Amino acid sequence: MKPRVVAVIQGRMSSSRLPGKILVDIAGQPMLQRVFIRTSRAATLTQTVFATTNDASDDPVAEYCDFSGIPFMRGSQFDVLDRYYQAAMKFKADVVVRVTADCPVIDPVLIDDAVNALRGRYEGMPDPLEDLNRPLLPDELIFAADFVCNRLPPPWHRTYPIGLDVEVCTFEALKKAWKEAKEPQQREHAMPYFYEGVDLEQINRKLEYGISLRGFRIALLHHTTDFGDHRWTVDTPEDLEFMRQVYAHFDGRDDFTWKEVLDLVHDRPELMKINAGVRHKTLKDIDNRALE
């Protein structure tokens, strides 16, 4: 049985550092649209949807999605884990792909890598059927991991640029996290409950794998060359200027690959100076409004 794989793009207008950013123009289209189109190109996806909040400030987001034919739902402003769970329920996901709306150069190939790893179709991943010792049932889904990503926050090391972040989990794992996670950072940052405290073993140059303290099977994907200090996300005016220059170089197209962006910034290193001073947020950064 083929799983129903749903990419859920999260975004809201009330960004603390760049309010309204998900609808800002990048080469003639809102950033939200750029992320939606690029995400939707992943071959492993069944559907791509948007998840915004019930807050009135996000009415324009809902209106844009409705006008543009983008499937969407609205949920909690600060409990992002709940928003993902409700989206997974609404769109009947077996597998959930997490993408954020501030990553307009997200690459569909990296989404496919993460989904394939979850299914055991990635070099070094265990065969999910190896220890089954019985025939697979007609409607049964078996996975090689509960959670796969291509980045984890410190103390783990990342090798892909910031802004290419992909997280994938099974619906059953998401349901367990949704029921059990209690801490504010676990709810607002959606996925930390899966990997907190995990001890990962390096399987090969592109894969680490381990079991978390809560029993989740975790896989972390790497690039063979470390580009983890490159910043390709949009969270500040400087980030937005960098991204507009990237899209201008490609004449407003959105079908370029992340490796083409890499070639661009290496050919024109002055581009990376635009947002070089921006501090990247961490799991410790919690929106204080969530605590009120």
N, C-alpha and C positions, 0 to 999 in steps of 0.2 A: 504494500500500500504506500502510495506517495504522500508524504506529509503536506499539509497546507501551511505554507511559509508566508507569514505576513510581516512586512517591514512597517514599523510604526515610527514615524518621524515626530519627535516632540518639539514643541516650540510655543512661545508666548511673547506678547508684546512688552511686558514689564521687565525687561532685562535691566539689571542694576547698573551696568556700565555703558550700555548702548540701547536705550529704550526704543522700541519699535523696530528693532533691527531685522526681524524676520520678513518684514515687508519692504525693506529698503531696496532701491533699484541697483541692480548689477547688470550693466550692459543691456538695459532695456527690459529686464524682467525682475520681479521681486525675488529676493534670495530664497524664500520658501519654494517658489516654482523651480528654481535652479536645483535645489536639493531633491525635490520630488522627481524631476525628470531623470537626473543622474542615478538616483536610487532605483527607480523603476526599470532601468536597463539591466539589472542583475538577472541572470538567466534562472537562478534558483528560486526566485520569488513567485508566489502565487498572486500576491496583491501588495500594493503600497498604499498606506493610509496616513493621515495626519492626526495627531492628538494634541489639542490645545486645551485651554482651561475654561471654566464656567464664569470667570471674571468678565465683567463688562468691557474691560480694556481689550479683550480678545474677540469682541464682536466683529471687528474688521477682518480678523483671520478667518472666522467662520464664514463670513460673507464672501471672502475671496475664494475659499475652498468650494463653497456652494456654486459660485459663478463659474469657476474653472473646471468643475467636474471632478474635484479631488475628494475621494471618500474621507470623511473625518468624523471625529467624535470630540466631545468636550468633557473634561473631568476636573479633578482636584488641581488647584493652583500649585500647591506646595508638596502634596503627597504624590510624587511622580510615579512611585511604585504602584500605587492604586490606579493611577491613570493608565499605566501600561496593562495592568491586569484587566481593567474594564474594557480597554480597546481589544485585548486578546479575546475576551469573551464575546464582544459584539461582532468581531470579524471572524470568529471561529478558527482561531489559529492553533495549529499543532506546534509550530515553531515561531518564535517572536524574534525579529531582528530590530535592535534598537539603533536608531540614527537620530542625530540632533540637527535642528533646522539652521544651525549656524556653521554648517560645514559644506559650503557650496562647491567644493572640489572632491566630495566623497566619490570613491571609485567603485563601480559595480563589480569589478573583478575581485576586490577585497571582500565585498559582501559575499560573493560566491565562495571564496576560499573559506570563510568562517562557517557558512552553512554546510559546505561539503565536509569540513572537519567534524562538525556536530554529527554528521551521518557516517563518519568513519571513512570518508573518501578523500583523505589527505595524508600525505606521506608521514608515517610514524604514528598515526592514530590507531588505537586498537580496533579490531574487528568486532562490531557490536553483536554479531551472531556467534562468535567463537565459543562462548561459554553457555549458550542457550540450552543445548542438549535436548532439544525437542523441536518439532516443526513450528514455524512461525504461523500464528493465527491469521486468518484472512484480513482482519482490520487492525492488526497489531503493528505498532510502530516501535522500533528499537533504535536507540541512539548510542553513539560512542562517547558522548559527554553530555553533561547537563547545561554547561555554560562554556561558550567559546568567545574569545575576544582577540583583538590585535593590539591592545594596550591595557595596562593596569596602572593605577596610580602608584607613586612612591610608597614603599621602598622598592617595588618592582621596577624593572627597566623597560622602557619602550624603545622600539627601533623604527616605527613608522612615524611620519610627521603628525604633529597635533592638527587635527582636522580631518583625518582619515579614519576616525575611530568607529569601530563596528563591534557591537556586542550581540550575541545570539544565545538564546536559551530555549529549552523545551517549555511547553505550556505547563506541564506538571511541576517542573522546577519553579517556574514563576508563581504558580499557585501556592506552593509551599513557602516561598519567600514572602509572598503577600500576607499569608496567615501569621507568620512567625516574627517578621522583622518589626522591631519596636523603636529603635533609636532614630532620631531626626535625620541623621546623615544617610541611614539605610533607606528611609522613605523618600527623601528629596533627591538623592542621587541614583535612585532606582535599583541599581544592581549590586552594591557592596556586600549585601548579605550573602551572596553566593561565594565570594572569594576571600572574605576577611580571614586572615591567618593562614591561608593556604601555603603549603610548602611544595613548590614546583620542581620537577626533575627535568633537566634538559634531555630531550629525546634525540634531537638533531639540531642543526643550526637554525631551523625555522619553526621549531616547536618545543614548548615546555608543557608538561602535563602533571597533574597531581589531584589529590582528594582534599577538599577543604575540611575545616574543623566540623562543619555541619553535614559532611557526607556528600557534598556536590562534587562531581567529576569536572575538573576545570582544565581547559586548554588555552594556552596563550601562544598566539602566532607571531612570528618575527620576520623581519626582512634580513637578508644575509648581511647587508650593509646598514650601519646605524645612521638613520636620519631623524632620530627622535628629538633633536633640538630645533627642527624646522617648524615654524608656526604658520599653519594654513587655516585657521579657524577665524570666525568673526565675532569678537566680543567687545571691541573698542573702535573708535574712529580710525585709529592707525591700522587696525586689521582690515577694516572696510576699504581703506585706500589701497592697501596691498592687493586685496582681492579684485578690486576694480581694475587695477593695472594688469593683473593676470588675465582677466577676461578680455580686456582691451587688446592684449597681445594676440589672443586667439579670435579677434574680430567678433566677439559676442557669441561664438559657438559654445556649446556645452558638451561636446563629444570628445574632448581631449582627455587623455589619461593622466594619472597622477605622475607617471614617469616623464610625461611631456612637461608638466609643471616643474618637476625636478630639474630637467634640462634647462628650462627657462631661468630658474633662479640661480643655477650654477653659471649660466652664460651671462646673466645680469645680476651679480651679487648685490648691487645697490638696492634691489627690490626688497631683500630681506632686512635691510636696515630700517625700512619704513616702520615695522612693528617689532623691532628687536628688543625694545625696552619694556614690552608688555609682560606683566607677570601672569603666568597661567594659574587659573583657579585650582584648588585642591579639594579633597573630601571634607576638609575642615571648614570650608567656606559654605556656611548655611545662611539662607535668606532669613534674617531675623524676624520678618513678618510671619514666618511659619510658626514661630514660638509664641506669638502674641495670643 
